[in-house]
């Protein structure tokens, strides 16, 4: 494949976002709950098809893996 045959980064991002949106709509139509991570509160929620949110867990560790390993060494 030539370099001209590749799709741009913007197209890749647009297609990935569309795929996620379609999958979420499919799960909502099939009445399957979805797990969502809230970055502000660091909490994991289960979102049901009716829109209700139930907290199912929270983030255990803080920081990146490389930062945690560097502190021990």
Buried (B, 14 or more C-beta within 10 A) or exposed (E): EEEEEEEEEEEEEEEEEEEEEEEEEEBBEEEEBEEEEEEEEEBBBBBBEEEEEEEEEEEEEEEEEEEEEEEEE
